[in-house]
Amino acid sequence: MAGSRIRAMAADDAAEVLGIYQAGLDTGLASFETTAPAWAAFDAGRLPQHRWVATDDDGAVLGWAAVSPVSARPVYAGVVEHSVYVSPAARGRRVGTRLLDALISSTEAAGIWTVQAGIFPENSASLALHARAGFRTVGTRQRIGRRDGRWRDVVLLERRSPVVD
């Protein structure tokens, strides 16, 4: 996408990042959550060295990607769960692809061997994005949680790094 760039997420991006997060949550396709957290909670739950934003020529945030550890146990130090959210106005412009590529590069450089995600089966765009990035379907967790009073399934995906041994 001409004029856009990927850069590290900064605290100054909080309002735009959380706004894009909320827009994704409002679709009902992104998460069991219905309200984006306050910045302090968002910041505390994600690893600082693996947070990326895509921006336009004017510096406006078009999307973001970040990871969270799956466990505090040392044996799982190389396993993270990630999120990728794209502004409704920027969907279909490869922003998600570029963010996911940056995320994979940074996690592999840090020795992370598995990036995983849980995606609603109805979110076909996200499933396609992840398939293109080399994620495989591990399985479907049936009726794993409720959103808006309705049981939802979640497709569990993972990408094992081909470069981290």
C-alpha positions in Angstrom: 0.0 0.0 0.0 1.7 3.2 -1.2 2.6 5.6 1.5 1.9 3.4 4.5 4.5 2.1 6.8 4.9 -0.4 9.7 6.5 0.9 12.9 6.6 0.0 16.6 3.5 0.9 18.5 4.0 3.7 21.0 1.9 4.9 23.9 0.9 7.9 21.8 -1.0 5.5 19.6 -3.3 4.4 22.4 -6.4 6.3 21.4 -6.2 5.1 17.7 -5.2 1.5 18.6 -8.1 1.2 21.1 -10.5 2.8 18.7 -9.6 0.2 16.0 -9.8 -2.5 18.6 -13.3 -1.4 19.6 -14.4 -1.2 15.9 -13.3 -4.8 15.6 -15.1 -5.9 18.7 -18.2 -4.2 17.5 -18.4 -6.5 14.5 -19.0 -9.5 16.8 -16.4 -11.4 14.7 -13.2 -10.6 16.5 -13.4 -11.6 20.2 -15.5 -12.7 23.1 -14.7 -9.3 24.5 -17.2 -6.5 23.8 -15.3 -3.5 25.1 -11.7 -2.5 24.5 -9.7 -2.3 27.7 -8.2 0.9 29.1 -4.6 1.5 27.8 -3.0 0.5 31.1 -4.6 -3.0 30.8 -3.8 -3.3 27.1 -0.2 -2.3 27.8 0.2 -4.7 30.7 -1.1 -7.7 28.7 1.1 -7.4 25.6 4.8 -7.9 25.1 6.3 -4.5 24.3 8.9 -5.7 21.7 6.2 -7.3 19.5 3.7 -4.5 19.0 3.2 -2.9 15.6 1.1 -0.3 13.9 0.5 0.4 10.2 0.2 4.1 9.5 -0.8 6.2 6.5 1.1 9.1 5.0 -0.2 11.4 7.7 0.7 9.1 10.5 -2.8 8.0 11.2 -3.0 4.4 12.5 -4.6 2.0 10.1 -4.2 -1.2 12.1 -2.2 -2.9 14.8 -0.8 -6.3 15.9 0.5 -7.5 19.2 1.3 -10.6 21.2 0.6 -11.9 24.7 2.4 -14.7 26.5 0.3 -17.8 26.8 1.9 -18.8 30.1 4.3 -17.6 32.7 5.9 -21.1 32.8 9.4 -21.1 31.3 8.6 -24.1 29.1 6.2 -21.9 27.1 8.5 -18.9 26.8 8.5 -19.4 23.0 4.8 -19.5 22.6 2.6 -16.4 22.2 -1.0 -15.6 21.2 -1.5 -12.7 18.9 -4.1 -10.2 17.7 -4.3 -8.3 14.4 -6.9 -5.5 14.0 -7.4 -3.3 11.0 -9.4 -0.1 10.8 -12.7 -0.6 8.8 -11.5 2.1 6.4 -8.3 0.2 5.6 -9.7 -3.4 5.2 -8.8 -5.1 2.0 -5.6 -3.1 1.5 -3.1 -5.7 2.8 -2.7 -3.9 6.1 -3.3 -7.1 8.0 -0.8 -8.9 5.9 1.9 -6.4 6.5 1.3 -6.3 10.2 1.3 -10.0 10.5 4.6 -10.2 8.5 6.2 -7.7 10.9 4.9 -9.6 13.9 6.3 -12.9 12.6 9.7 -11.3 11.8 10.0 -9.8 15.3 8.9 -13.0 17.1 11.2 -15.2 15.1 14.1 -12.8 15.8 13.3 -13.1 19.5 13.4 -16.9 19.4 9.6 -17.4 19.6 8.8 -20.7 18.0 5.0 -20.7 18.0 2.4 -18.0 17.4 -1.1 -19.0 18.0 -4.6 -17.4 17.5 -8.2 -18.2 18.2 -10.6 -17.1 15.5 -14.3 -17.3 15.2 -15.1 -19.6 12.2 -17.3 -16.9 10.7 -14.3 -14.6 10.4 -13.4 -15.8 6.9 -11.1 -12.8 6.2 -9.0 -13.5 9.2 -8.8 -17.2 8.6 -7.7 -16.5 5.0 -5.1 -14.0 6.2 -3.6 -16.5 8.6 -3.6 -19.3 6.1 -1.6 -17.1 3.7 0.9 -16.4 6.5 1.5 -20.1 7.1 -0.8 -20.8 10.1 -2.4 -24.2 10.3 -5.6 -25.2 11.9 -5.1 -27.2 15.0 -8.8 -27.8 15.6 -12.1 -26.2 16.6 -12.9 -25.6 20.2 -16.7 -26.1 20.1 -18.9 -24.0 22.3 -15.9 -22.7 24.2 -17.5 -19.4 25.3 -20.6 -17.2 25.0 -20.9 -13.9 23.3 -24.1 -12.0 23.4 -25.8 -14.9 25.0 -24.8 -17.3 22.3 -22.3 -20.2 22.4 -19.5 -19.7 20.0 -16.8 -22.0 18.5 -13.2 -20.9 18.1 -10.8 -22.2 15.4 -7.4 -22.6 17.0 -4.5 -21.8 14.7 -0.8 -21.9 15.1 2.3 -21.1 13.1 5.5 -22.9 14.0 8.6 -21.0 13.0 10.7 -22.7 10.4 13.8 -20.8 11.6 13.5 -21.1 15.4 14.7 -24.5 16.4 
